[in-house]
Amino acid sequence: TYFKGSAESQSDLALIDVLSQRKDTRLRLPWYYAPSFLLLWVALFYAVVYPLYHRLPDSVLITDETRKPGEFVAERAQRLLYKYDRIGPKVVGSVANEVTTVAFLLEEVENIRLTMRSDLYELDVNVQQPSGAYMHWQMVNMYQGVQNVVVRISNKRSNSSAYLLVNSHFDSKPTSPGSGDDGTMVVVMLEVLRQIAISDIAFEHPVVFLFNGAEENPLEASHGFITSHEWAKNCKALINLEVAGSGGRDLLFQSGPNNPWLIKYYNQNAKHPFATTMAEEVFQSGILPSDTDFRIFRDYGQLPGLDMAQISNGYVYHTIFDNVQNVPLASLQNTGENALSLVRAFANASEMYNPEDHSEGHAVFFDFLGLFFVYYAETTGIILNSCVAVISLVLVGCSLLRMARESEASLCQVSIWFSIILGLHVLGMILSLGLPLLMAVLYDAGNRSMTYFSSHWLVIGLFVIPAIIGQVLPLTLYYTLKPNDKISHPNHLQMSLHAHCVLLALIDIILTSVSLRTPYLCMMSLLFYSAALLINLLSTLHDRGYFWVLMVQVLQLMPFLYFSYLFYTFLLVFFPMLGRFGHGTNPDLLVALLCAVGCFFALGFVAPLINMFRWPKLALLGLGVVTFIFCMISVSDVGFPYRAKTSVMRIHFLVGLALPKMDELLQINRSILQHVRRIFYEYDGSVSLSDSGYYFDFQDRRLYYPLEDTSLNLTGLVSTSSDCDKYLMCGVPCFNHRWCKTRSSSHWLPREQEVAIPGATSLRLLSKTLLETPKLARFEFEISGPPHMSLYIQPMEGVEVDDWSFIRNMLDEPETYSAPYQIFFAYGKDNTPLKFHIDFMKSSGDFNTPTFQLGFAASFVSYDYDRDAAGLKFISDFPDFAHVMEWPTLYERYIF
């Protein structure tokens, strides 16, 4: 009996133990699934995002025309591009630009006239030679006789006086044939014009095709058209076509302003949509070293429109490699199909009659992997952002309440644990930004910046993986070091995603409140997570271990693909652009920030799931090892930024009597180099300085260091900073406002041989007159020389400029502009000497003592002017990974 009772008692105890036994609340999946989980997302990127991003349409050939009537024919455009390319560089004022290219355009337009349906259409051609001036950042940008080839096609049966303007430019930078920038768009416009002219599909509004001949100068010809051409006042909308590289798809990166109907038409008619509001806000923030004619038409003509540009292969931008061989036929087809369909749509748009009636604020827009396009009004975006953020917060609250009910913890305890996890997630976000930025700082400190410039994949190990580690590390340590048995690990893990959701909602609300449109990114991420959370709450998945992960990850596919696509686009745009970003900013910081923010959006609901597997610290250690391997690779020859002919170092330098000058920038190892001859005259006419040398403007962070171990002799190279207190403009003839901003950090290399100036120049004082008003005197001058000249005006102490013959912006806005004042003057066909006067007010009233300094720079930019033998020899010594933009310059400084 004893044994029988004992056995029954033990059996009862065992049953009680089984019934009361808790499940292992920290149960995790096997660790060896973690690498596969991470690699799945990498595979998705390369299987879906990469091919869709680079997808281009099949090209239409001339032999296909009969089967595809009315379609853009890329082969015809390419044939025109070969002709354009053979002209060579087309610098404003050169024979190539002002004579040969203009003749080429007029001939092609006449060829179109011969095939045109003359019974339906009328074609008018006008060659405009405007003169004018406007403020371009910190300089007066003055032009004379630059050229525009303007073509208007109209329907004989329509009385519409509302014109659509389509613009591109045919000039180029020195050394560059400009077949990408902007020859591609020139030939696209010619083929679009041909298709419209031969079509029997009539249109309502006349279309003006503006081939402008001075965009690189910068933006002069577009200003001349919109402010003085007789057709300008009739233009009601704009399509601006640009290229920031060579080939690829055309990105819509600016629209409006305040005309969302333009985006509606883009959505309905663009055959290959590629656009994002984020690009518009980034571009208009001014952080990019670029500008387009779109701004001129917007600011001086109040024209709403679309600004579109091809953005691939930016390494050849403004270099000798921007040739027809680097423009894929399929890219011409892609842009041509978009341009043709948009022109046809706008030319029949009822909104064209009075766009002001349809000015309804900005639009939020983006494409999804090029497959479809989404747009809505800014006000709709505000409502959508706010509602999705609030709903997501409510759903998170419901989820936390469900966890409390299904566990042994109270709602108060769950809320405390969630607050801790939220704090750790914020710390993770800080680390995910901080670790890549730290890598950027360390690489820059070791003179190893831009290692990814040619080897893009290095950013994965250098910036992407550190961002992932930083994002996950705090939560991983928390889950490992402080286990919690009162709530299951799946619920803990779900709380970490809820924390990301709450953080996104807060960011969404804050950014929306400051009138940004980019928060649509937060809204999109929240929308898909909230949908998954709602499904999990309505079903039993929420409380069934890790089953909730399935729905979350399935619905994260769309956001992951989009965010990967978006930030991949930005990286491909920025990589080559950083080669001309200047040396004052560490470009690695920008790349690191892009990678970190991209990871935050693309992997914010993915990376924390590393903690779903056993030994997550081992997974993070593995990622750390991968970063270490990438670091070792990056400091080898693989990490050297530049490659010959593909991703060059850009160098701008000037050679001449005076100092060299810098135009814009190049991309391989790019430098701007001026061969400069300097002559500085004192008040009594004596010469205090007469020398020659090379004026360098290095275009990227590495300055001249990559050139030190080459055959190029840089002995004697010095910074211009020490001359800033001694000489006007630091003693250098900075070419435009960008160069002038960095003149104190440019470099000067003396040369023994005097720079041979290849053309005549003159600065003459015509008169000096005391005016009736006391203490005022007028100085009248005349200058003549090459098509690019600059004046620098610096009043002496106790003297100020009272008036002058230039536009008065600098004088009327002293809080914005200060001396020395820069006047940039360029001409196209009209080389008439420039006469001007300056009125000075002097407190002493004594104009027999020094009153002001006047610098005069004459830049012989085009290849109509020869370089001397010493300059050519110096240029030939540059290594093949460097691209040099150069020209001779005479720089004279006078004291009057």
C-alpha angles and dihedrals in degrees: 000000000000093000091044092053092044092053093049090049092051090048091052091049091051092051091049090049092052094047093048096042113120123224116246099267091193096056111143137181120264113283095234091070091064097079090049090050092054095042090052090069092045089052091050090055094051095039098047115010100041098051094041092050092053096040115125130179125256111269121247111229129203089254089059096056097095091052094044107039116183094021125123110262109215094189091061090051090048092053089054090048091057089056092047092048094052090061088070127207113002108204118176109265094022125120089241092058104033100038115015100040094042089052090049092053094046091049093051092047090052089050088055090049089057092058097038123118092248090183090065107027143044123210124203124185126195132176107208124197104190129181126199147110141239139169113272104190104293101354139066104246106207126181137181129195098348112162137244125182103209123190125185123192118188139175112250090214096054128080095195115140093188109104131200112220120212115187141190133146131238101196121094143194122273112280091015124104085203095221090148100030099067112327090086091061093042092059091040089056092048092053092045089051090050093050092050092046095053097040123103089208101102125212131209107220126055115248121220116204109201115197099186121199104203114048098122092055077066121278095313102133094050089052089050092052100045094045101041115014116108092229095049096085090059095053110108104170138020141216108192116194119200140160126215095183131346126296133339127098125326113249121211100220103159133035141166126337097230096337109109090170087079090061089047090058091045089053092049098043114023105104094198108032117201115162146121136188088219091064090053093052093044093049094046091049088074098233092121121081092232144089135180140205087256089081092053094051090045097047101036101029101028087229117164115212153123125284112204130176140174106239108183125113096013089172091086093048110128093358137109087259092067090100138133092266089066095053110088116218090229090058090057089051093049095050094038094054091049094046095046095049092046094048091051091048097047091043087063099036116125089208089069092077092068116000091177089071089060097046099124106152132273128319133228110224142165141152124234109230089316090291099105141352131237127196139159138162121280091244089053088051092054091052093044094048093049096045095047091047093051094044091050091052090050091050091050089053091051090050093052090049090052091050091053092051094047095046138054091254128096123239088251091056092046090050091051093050091047090051089053091049091047090053091049090049090053088051088049090052090052091049092046087058096036101051096054090043089050089052089051092051093047093049091048092048088055093048089247100118121140095028087146093054093104100010101056094176090071090079089071092067099029101047114359098056094044087052090053092047092050092049095052104031102084094049092044091054091046094051091046101044100035110037118187119208096183093075127034122256092239088058091047089052091048089053090057089058089045088055090055088049092052091047092051091048092053092048089047093053095044096048092044090052091058091054099254119146097200091084086086082091090063091044093052093050092047093047095059095041092048090050090053092046092049092051091049092049094048091048130045093258093095092067101033104094113259096346090104088066091069095062093041094052095043090054091044091064093083096048092043093052092046097046092045089050093047098049092040086058092052093047092051089051095046100042096073093031090062088066087071099033094106129246098266095080130055102238092197088070091062094047091046091050092049091050093047095048090044090054091047091058102032098041104023092108093034111045096059088061088076082087089064088078130068118263096016089173087065089056091051090047089053090052089050090053090052090053090050091052091050089050091054090049092047094057091052125080088281088071095054100117103219136071127183114259095354112055106008134179110252120226126179116191139162129216125191150078095325125013131322123254139219126229118184121309147277134219121226103058091327127194132168110220128189122192097216135191112193127200117176117192124198126219092269092052096256120135114244097176133021118165144126133228149127121286111208130199106184110206105208142043097269094064112189097332096102088057096055097086095046133088091265112113109223096163108147096024109152138175117257091222093094090058096053093089092044106043140038110264089004087293095290132110098233107199103215141353094283092056092044091054090058099035093113091058098042123106137240127204115190120220128199098220115075111246111249109231106217099208146030122274134180139186112181131182102222098183146344114210132181107222127221091251108084118256093015127118132175123217116196121199143177126205131188133173141098123353092269120058135154136201125202117196122195118172116212122244111293092022130101136178109254099179142339141181093256123087109291102228094110092049096044095048106047091158088064104033130041138173138312088065119203122212114188115197126187134168137194117191098346110075096172109148114260117243119196141157135212125201116210129195113208120192092215094046089221109128094173089084128065110298106171146347119242122196120197121192122185112192120197095201105159128071090247081089122065125233116225123250095256091051093049091050091051092050092050090057093065113107119253092253090064126081116201126203106192147155140164119266134187113210119190126178121199134183117212 
